[in-house]
Protein backbone atom coordinates (compact mmCIF):
# COMPACT_ATOMS: atom_id res chain seq x y z
CA UNK A 1 0.00 0.00 0.00
CA UNK A 2 1.33 3.46 -0.89
CA UNK A 3 1.92 5.80 2.03
CA UNK A 4 0.39 9.27 2.07
CA UNK A 5 2.26 12.12 3.76
CA UNK A 6 -0.21 14.40 5.55
CA UNK A 7 2.16 16.80 7.34
CA UNK A 8 2.78 19.35 4.58
CA UNK A 9 2.31 22.08 7.17
CA UNK A 10 5.61 20.95 8.74
CA UNK A 11 7.64 19.98 5.69
CA UNK A 12 7.15 19.68 1.95
CA UNK A 13 9.23 18.52 -0.98
CA UNK A 14 11.22 21.25 -2.69
CA UNK A 15 9.40 22.74 -5.64
CA UNK A 16 11.31 21.80 -8.84
CA UNK A 17 11.61 25.48 -9.84
CA UNK A 18 13.19 26.28 -6.47
CA UNK A 19 15.57 23.33 -6.74
CA UNK A 20 16.64 24.52 -10.20
CA UNK A 21 17.19 28.08 -8.94
CA UNK A 22 19.22 26.80 -5.96
CA UNK A 23 21.39 24.30 -7.86
CA UNK A 24 24.17 26.77 -8.81
CA UNK A 25 24.56 27.68 -5.12
CA UNK A 26 24.78 24.05 -4.09
CA UNK A 27 27.31 23.09 -6.78
CA UNK A 28 29.44 26.14 -7.63
CA UNK A 29 28.62 29.47 -5.98
CA UNK A 30 28.51 28.11 -2.43
CA UNK A 31 30.76 30.73 -0.82
CA UNK A 32 29.78 32.24 2.50
CA UNK A 33 27.87 35.43 1.55
CA UNK A 34 29.17 37.14 4.71
CA UNK A 35 32.82 36.67 3.76
CA UNK A 36 34.75 39.30 1.88
CA UNK A 37 36.57 37.10 -0.62
CA UNK A 38 35.96 36.13 -4.27
CA UNK A 39 33.92 33.02 -3.42
CA UNK A 40 31.37 35.06 -1.47
CA UNK A 41 30.52 37.51 -4.25
CA UNK A 42 28.01 35.39 -6.24
CA UNK A 43 26.31 34.11 -3.07
CA UNK A 44 26.11 37.62 -1.59
CA UNK A 45 24.64 39.04 -4.83
CA UNK A 46 22.01 36.26 -4.95
CA UNK A 47 21.14 36.74 -1.29
CA UNK A 48 20.67 40.49 -1.72
CA UNK A 49 18.60 39.94 -4.88
CA UNK A 50 16.36 37.51 -2.97
CA UNK A 51 16.10 39.95 -0.06
CA UNK A 52 14.95 42.65 -2.49
CA UNK A 53 12.41 40.33 -4.09
CA UNK A 54 10.91 39.36 -0.75
CA UNK A 55 10.85 43.00 0.36
CA UNK A 56 8.98 43.96 -2.80
CA UNK A 57 6.42 41.18 -2.25
CA UNK A 58 5.83 42.33 1.32
CA UNK A 59 5.97 46.07 0.72
CA UNK A 60 9.00 46.34 3.01
CA UNK A 61 12.52 47.70 2.72
CA UNK A 62 15.25 45.16 1.93
CA UNK A 63 17.02 45.90 5.23
CA UNK A 64 13.86 44.79 7.07
CA UNK A 65 14.13 41.26 5.66
CA UNK A 66 16.05 38.73 7.74
CA UNK A 67 16.59 35.18 6.51
CA UNK A 68 16.95 32.39 9.06
CA UNK A 69 17.87 28.73 8.83
CA UNK A 70 14.38 27.56 9.75
CA UNK A 71 11.19 28.02 11.70
CA UNK A 72 12.53 27.56 15.23
CA UNK A 73 15.24 30.15 14.69
CA UNK A 74 12.72 32.55 13.13
CA UNK A 75 10.31 32.11 16.07
CA UNK A 76 13.11 32.70 18.57
CA UNK A 77 14.23 35.83 16.75
CA UNK A 78 10.72 37.26 16.49
CA UNK A 79 9.52 36.49 20.02
CA UNK A 80 12.72 37.00 22.02
CA UNK A 81 13.83 39.90 19.84
CA UNK A 82 10.54 41.75 20.37
CA UNK A 83 10.64 41.09 24.12
CA UNK A 84 14.25 42.22 24.54
CA UNK A 85 13.71 45.33 22.39
CA UNK A 86 10.68 46.47 24.39
CA UNK A 87 11.02 44.86 27.85
CA UNK A 88 11.89 48.21 29.43
CA UNK A 89 8.30 49.27 28.62
CA UNK A 90 6.31 46.04 28.36
CA UNK A 91 6.68 42.38 29.29
CA UNK A 92 3.33 40.65 28.61
CA UNK A 93 2.95 38.13 25.77
CA UNK A 94 -0.28 36.47 24.64
CA UNK A 95 -0.16 33.14 22.85
CA UNK A 96 -2.25 29.98 22.70
CA UNK A 97 -1.87 26.71 24.54
CA UNK A 98 -1.54 24.84 21.22
CA UNK A 99 1.38 26.70 19.65
CA UNK A 100 4.35 24.98 18.06
CA UNK A 101 6.90 23.81 20.65
CA UNK A 102 9.42 26.42 19.42
CA UNK A 103 6.98 29.22 20.30
CA UNK A 104 6.08 27.70 23.67
CA UNK A 105 9.76 27.16 24.52
CA UNK A 106 10.56 30.80 23.71
CA UNK A 107 7.70 31.96 25.92
CA UNK A 108 8.74 29.72 28.82
CA UNK A 109 12.33 30.98 28.51
CA UNK A 110 11.12 34.59 28.65
CA UNK A 111 8.96 33.83 31.69
CA UNK A 112 12.17 32.91 33.54
CA UNK A 113 13.43 36.40 32.64
CA UNK A 114 10.36 38.21 33.95
CA UNK A 115 7.88 38.02 31.09
CA UNK A 116 4.22 37.43 31.84
CA UNK A 117 2.71 35.00 29.34
CA UNK A 118 -0.98 34.34 28.88
CA UNK A 119 -1.61 30.93 27.28
CA UNK A 120 -5.12 31.12 25.85
CA UNK A 121 -7.17 27.92 25.54
CA UNK A 122 -8.75 26.90 22.27
CA UNK A 123 -12.21 25.52 21.58
CA UNK A 124 -13.13 21.98 20.60
CA UNK A 125 -12.04 22.65 17.00
CA UNK A 126 -8.66 24.00 18.08
CA UNK A 127 -9.55 27.62 17.36
CA UNK A 128 -8.76 30.54 19.67
CA UNK A 129 -11.54 33.06 20.27
CA UNK A 130 -10.44 36.54 19.13
CA UNK A 131 -12.49 38.03 21.98
CA UNK A 132 -10.40 35.99 24.43
CA UNK A 133 -7.36 37.66 22.91
CA UNK A 134 -9.02 41.07 23.40
CA UNK A 135 -9.83 40.28 27.05
CA UNK A 136 -6.25 39.14 27.74
CA UNK A 137 -4.70 42.44 26.62
CA UNK A 138 -3.05 44.44 29.39
CA UNK A 139 -1.26 47.79 29.32
CA UNK A 140 2.05 45.85 29.47
CA UNK A 141 1.40 43.81 26.30
CA UNK A 142 4.40 43.51 24.00
CA UNK A 143 3.36 40.76 21.57
CA UNK A 144 0.57 38.44 20.45
CA UNK A 145 1.83 35.18 18.94
CA UNK A 146 -0.70 32.87 17.27
CA UNK A 147 0.08 30.32 14.55
CA UNK A 148 -1.90 30.63 11.34
CA UNK A 149 -2.57 26.91 10.86
CA UNK A 150 -2.17 24.27 13.52
CA UNK A 151 0.53 21.80 12.48
CA UNK A 152 -1.28 18.81 14.02
CA UNK A 153 -4.97 19.27 13.31
CA UNK A 154 -4.95 21.93 10.60
CA UNK A 155 -7.18 24.46 12.33
CA UNK A 156 -6.93 27.88 10.69
CA UNK A 157 -6.73 30.60 13.32
CA UNK A 158 -8.56 33.94 12.89
CA UNK A 159 -5.36 35.91 12.26
CA UNK A 160 -7.14 38.78 10.50
CA UNK A 161 -9.46 39.30 13.47
CA UNK A 162 -6.59 39.02 15.97
CA UNK A 163 -4.48 41.43 13.91
CA UNK A 164 -7.34 43.95 13.81
CA UNK A 165 -7.62 43.78 17.60
CA UNK A 166 -3.85 44.17 17.92
CA UNK A 167 -3.89 47.18 15.58
CA UNK A 168 -6.50 48.87 17.79
CA UNK A 169 -4.01 48.66 20.67
CA UNK A 170 -0.76 49.17 18.69
CA UNK A 171 0.45 45.66 19.53
CA UNK A 172 2.86 43.62 17.44
CA UNK A 173 1.63 40.27 16.10
CA UNK A 174 3.77 37.24 15.34
CA UNK A 175 2.38 34.37 13.34
CA UNK A 176 3.83 31.35 11.62
CA UNK A 177 2.15 31.43 8.23
CA UNK A 178 2.96 28.95 5.51
CA UNK A 179 1.74 29.08 2.01
FIZATOR-793903 format. One record per residue (C-alpha): x, y negated, z negated; residue number from 1; residue in one letter. Coordinates in steps of 0.02 Angstrom, whole numbers. Layout:
@px->X, py->Y, pz->Z, seq->NUM, type->A
...
% end
This chain:
@px->0, py->0, pz->0, seq->1, type->X
@px->66, py->-173, pz->45, seq->2, type->X
@px->96, py->-290, pz->-101, seq->3, type->X
@px->20, py->-463, pz->-103, seq->4, type->X
@px->113, py->-606, pz->-188, seq->5, type->X
@px->-10, py->-720, pz->-278, seq->6, type->X
@px->108, py->-840, pz->-367, seq->7, type->X
@px->139, py->-967, pz->-229, seq->8, type->X
@px->115, py->-1104, pz->-358, seq->9, type->X
@px->280, py->-1048, pz->-437, seq->10, type->X
@px->382, py->-999, pz->-284, seq->11, type->X
@px->358, py->-984, pz->-98, seq->12, type->X
@px->462, py->-926, pz->49, seq->13, type->X
@px->561, py->-1063, pz->135, seq->14, type->X
@px->470, py->-1137, pz->282, seq->15, type->X
@px->566, py->-1090, pz->442, seq->16, type->X
@px->580, py->-1274, pz->492, seq->17, type->X
@px->660, py->-1314, pz->323, seq->18, type->X
@px->779, py->-1167, pz->337, seq->19, type->X
@px->832, py->-1226, pz->510, seq->20, type->X
@px->860, py->-1404, pz->447, seq->21, type->X
@px->961, py->-1340, pz->298, seq->22, type->X
@px->1069, py->-1215, pz->393, seq->23, type->X
@px->1209, py->-1339, pz->441, seq->24, type->X
@px->1228, py->-1384, pz->256, seq->25, type->X
@px->1239, py->-1202, pz->205, seq->26, type->X
@px->1365, py->-1155, pz->339, seq->27, type->X
@px->1472, py->-1307, pz->382, seq->28, type->X
@px->1431, py->-1474, pz->299, seq->29, type->X
@px->1425, py->-1406, pz->122, seq->30, type->X
@px->1538, py->-1536, pz->41, seq->31, type->X
@px->1489, py->-1612, pz->-125, seq->32, type->X
@px->1394, py->-1772, pz->-77, seq->33, type->X
@px->1459, py->-1857, pz->-236, seq->34, type->X
@px->1641, py->-1833, pz->-188, seq->35, type->X
@px->1737, py->-1965, pz->-94, seq->36, type->X
@px->1829, py->-1855, pz->31, seq->37, type->X
@px->1798, py->-1806, pz->213, seq->38, type->X
@px->1696, py->-1651, pz->171, seq->39, type->X
@px->1569, py->-1753, pz->73, seq->40, type->X
@px->1526, py->-1875, pz->213, seq->41, type->X
@px->1400, py->-1769, pz->312, seq->42, type->X
@px->1315, py->-1706, pz->154, seq->43, type->X
@px->1305, py->-1881, pz->79, seq->44, type->X
@px->1232, py->-1952, pz->242, seq->45, type->X
@px->1101, py->-1813, pz->248, seq->46, type->X
@px->1057, py->-1837, pz->64, seq->47, type->X
@px->1033, py->-2025, pz->86, seq->48, type->X
@px->930, py->-1997, pz->244, seq->49, type->X
@px->818, py->-1876, pz->148, seq->50, type->X
@px->805, py->-1998, pz->3, seq->51, type->X
@px->748, py->-2133, pz->124, seq->52, type->X
@px->620, py->-2017, pz->205, seq->53, type->X
@px->545, py->-1968, pz->37, seq->54, type->X
@px->542, py->-2150, pz->-18, seq->55, type->X
@px->449, py->-2198, pz->140, seq->56, type->X
@px->321, py->-2059, pz->112, seq->57, type->X
@px->291, py->-2117, pz->-66, seq->58, type->X
@px->299, py->-2304, pz->-36, seq->59, type->X
@px->450, py->-2317, pz->-150, seq->60, type->X
@px->626, py->-2385, pz->-136, seq->61, type->X
@px->762, py->-2258, pz->-97, seq->62, type->X
@px->851, py->-2295, pz->-261, seq->63, type->X
@px->693, py->-2239, pz->-353, seq->64, type->X
@px->707, py->-2063, pz->-283, seq->65, type->X
@px->803, py->-1936, pz->-387, seq->66, type->X
@px->829, py->-1759, pz->-326, seq->67, type->X
@px->847, py->-1619, pz->-453, seq->68, type->X
@px->893, py->-1437, pz->-441, seq->69, type->X
@px->719, py->-1378, pz->-488, seq->70, type->X
@px->559, py->-1401, pz->-585, seq->71, type->X
@px->626, py->-1378, pz->-761, seq->72, type->X
@px->762, py->-1507, pz->-734, seq->73, type->X
@px->636, py->-1627, pz->-657, seq->74, type->X
@px->516, py->-1605, pz->-804, seq->75, type->X
@px->655, py->-1635, pz->-929, seq->76, type->X
@px->712, py->-1791, pz->-837, seq->77, type->X
@px->536, py->-1863, pz->-824, seq->78, type->X
@px->476, py->-1825, pz->-1001, seq->79, type->X
@px->636, py->-1850, pz->-1101, seq->80, type->X
@px->691, py->-1995, pz->-992, seq->81, type->X
@px->527, py->-2088, pz->-1019, seq->82, type->X
@px->532, py->-2055, pz->-1206, seq->83, type->X
@px->713, py->-2111, pz->-1227, seq->84, type->X
@px->686, py->-2266, pz->-1120, seq->85, type->X
@px->534, py->-2323, pz->-1220, seq->86, type->X
@px->551, py->-2243, pz->-1392, seq->87, type->X
@px->595, py->-2411, pz->-1472, seq->88, type->X
@px->415, py->-2464, pz->-1431, seq->89, type->X
@px->315, py->-2302, pz->-1418, seq->90, type->X
@px->334, py->-2119, pz->-1465, seq->91, type->X
@px->167, py->-2033, pz->-1430, seq->92, type->X
@px->147, py->-1906, pz->-1289, seq->93, type->X
@px->-14, py->-1824, pz->-1232, seq->94, type->X
@px->-8, py->-1657, pz->-1142, seq->95, type->X
@px->-112, py->-1499, pz->-1135, seq->96, type->X
@px->-94, py->-1335, pz->-1227, seq->97, type->X
@px->-77, py->-1242, pz->-1061, seq->98, type->X
@px->69, py->-1335, pz->-982, seq->99, type->X
@px->217, py->-1249, pz->-903, seq->100, type->X
@px->345, py->-1190, pz->-1033, seq->101, type->X
@px->471, py->-1321, pz->-971, seq->102, type->X
@px->349, py->-1461, pz->-1015, seq->103, type->X
@px->304, py->-1385, pz->-1184, seq->104, type->X
@px->488, py->-1358, pz->-1226, seq->105, type->X
@px->528, py->-1540, pz->-1185, seq->106, type->X
@px->385, py->-1598, pz->-1296, seq->107, type->X
@px->437, py->-1486, pz->-1441, seq->108, type->X
@px->616, py->-1549, pz->-1426, seq->109, type->X
@px->556, py->-1729, pz->-1433, seq->110, type->X
@px->448, py->-1691, pz->-1585, seq->111, type->X
@px->608, py->-1646, pz->-1677, seq->112, type->X
@px->672, py->-1820, pz->-1632, seq->113, type->X
@px->518, py->-1910, pz->-1697, seq->114, type->X
@px->394, py->-1901, pz->-1554, seq->115, type->X
@px->211, py->-1871, pz->-1592, seq->116, type->X
@px->135, py->-1750, pz->-1467, seq->117, type->X
@px->-49, py->-1717, pz->-1444, seq->118, type->X
@px->-81, py->-1546, pz->-1364, seq->119, type->X
@px->-256, py->-1556, pz->-1293, seq->120, type->X
@px->-358, py->-1396, pz->-1277, seq->121, type->X
@px->-437, py->-1345, pz->-1113, seq->122, type->X
@px->-611, py->-1276, pz->-1079, seq->123, type->X
@px->-657, py->-1099, pz->-1030, seq->124, type->X
@px->-602, py->-1132, pz->-850, seq->125, type->X
@px->-433, py->-1200, pz->-904, seq->126, type->X
@px->-477, py->-1381, pz->-868, seq->127, type->X
@px->-438, py->-1527, pz->-983, seq->128, type->X
@px->-577, py->-1653, pz->-1013, seq->129, type->X
@px->-522, py->-1827, pz->-956, seq->130, type->X
@px->-624, py->-1901, pz->-1099, seq->131, type->X
@px->-520, py->-1799, pz->-1221, seq->132, type->X
@px->-368, py->-1883, pz->-1145, seq->133, type->X
@px->-451, py->-2053, pz->-1170, seq->134, type->X
@px->-492, py->-2014, pz->-1353, seq->135, type->X
@px->-312, py->-1957, pz->-1387, seq->136, type->X
@px->-235, py->-2122, pz->-1331, seq->137, type->X
@px->-153, py->-2222, pz->-1470, seq->138, type->X
@px->-63, py->-2390, pz->-1466, seq->139, type->X
@px->102, py->-2293, pz->-1474, seq->140, type->X
@px->70, py->-2190, pz->-1315, seq->141, type->X
@px->220, py->-2175, pz->-1200, seq->142, type->X
@px->168, py->-2038, pz->-1078, seq->143, type->X
@px->29, py->-1922, pz->-1023, seq->144, type->X
@px->92, py->-1759, pz->-947, seq->145, type->X
@px->-35, py->-1643, pz->-863, seq->146, type->X
@px->4, py->-1516, pz->-728, seq->147, type->X
@px->-95, py->-1532, pz->-567, seq->148, type->X
@px->-129, py->-1346, pz->-543, seq->149, type->X
@px->-108, py->-1213, pz->-676, seq->150, type->X
@px->26, py->-1090, pz->-624, seq->151, type->X
@px->-64, py->-941, pz->-701, seq->152, type->X
@px->-249, py->-963, pz->-666, seq->153, type->X
@px->-247, py->-1096, pz->-530, seq->154, type->X
@px->-359, py->-1223, pz->-616, seq->155, type->X
@px->-346, py->-1394, pz->-535, seq->156, type->X
@px->-336, py->-1530, pz->-666, seq->157, type->X
@px->-428, py->-1697, pz->-644, seq->158, type->X
@px->-268, py->-1796, pz->-613, seq->159, type->X
@px->-357, py->-1939, pz->-525, seq->160, type->X
@px->-473, py->-1965, pz->-673, seq->161, type->X
@px->-330, py->-1951, pz->-798, seq->162, type->X
@px->-224, py->-2071, pz->-696, seq->163, type->X
@px->-367, py->-2197, pz->-691, seq->164, type->X
@px->-381, py->-2189, pz->-880, seq->165, type->X
@px->-192, py->-2209, pz->-896, seq->166, type->X
@px->-195, py->-2359, pz->-779, seq->167, type->X
@px->-325, py->-2444, pz->-890, seq->168, type->X
@px->-200, py->-2433, pz->-1033, seq->169, type->X
@px->-38, py->-2458, pz->-934, seq->170, type->X
@px->22, py->-2283, pz->-977, seq->171, type->X
@px->143, py->-2181, pz->-872, seq->172, type->X
@px->82, py->-2014, pz->-805, seq->173, type->X
@px->189, py->-1862, pz->-767, seq->174, type->X
@px->119, py->-1718, pz->-667, seq->175, type->X
@px->192, py->-1568, pz->-581, seq->176, type->X
@px->107, py->-1571, pz->-412, seq->177, type->X
@px->148, py->-1447, pz->-275, seq->178, type->X
@px->87, py->-1454, pz->-100, seq->179, type->X
% end
